[in-house]
Amino acid sequence: MNCRKLEGKNIGFFGGAFSPIHKGHIEIVEKVISLNLVNNIIIVPSSDYYEKADLSPSKIRVSLLKKAFKNVPKAIISLIDVSKNYFPTSMETAEELKKTHLNHNQNLIWIMGGDRLHWIINNLNLEEILEKYPIIVFERYAYNQSYFKNVIKSKKLKKITFLPPVSNLSSAQIRKKS
């Protein structure tokens, strides 16, 4: 993806390993677009330097993402992370996307599953993220809105939009079956 500015007020940022991409990923993208929660969504596969068991090479993951979203014009596959020779943080990626693809009057909205939000709470500074970005979370397993209301003691909780799960499938489950 080149550094063109995107149209619309709300631009989604959906990052992940996508190793492999599955029905749940596709349904998340289609859902946020169909609900008009974003005007465009930038899908960012992680770099090959992400330390994840059984991570497929980025060339394969990017190819599969392009095939999966070829008929979804509002879904843009970004090579912003796969082009790096290190594993950038999600915040680094968000800041770079904001600089290269958004105008000052546009919002970058993080999109993720509940399991990812749980990971962020335990490993990153959620307050810092919510200071800059709203988040759309698709509930997964026990990681639902009720769970997060008990875990997140922040006034910024209102910056998180919770949506019902689209699929309980996960890439980890698929890799285990292979």
Secondary structure as UniProt FT lines:
FT   STRAND          10..16
FT   TURN            19..20
FT   HELIX           23..34
FT   TURN            35..36
FT   STRAND          40..45
FT   TURN            48..49
FT   TURN            53..54
FT   HELIX           58..68
FT   TURN            69..71
FT   TURN            73..74
FT   STRAND          75..77
FT   TURN            80..83
FT   HELIX           90..101
FT   TURN            104..105
FT   STRAND          107..113
FT   HELIX           114..123
FT   HELIX           126..132
FT   STRAND          135..138
FT   TURN            141..142
FT   HELIX           145..151
FT   HELIX           155..159
FT   STRAND          160..163
FT   HELIX           171..177
//
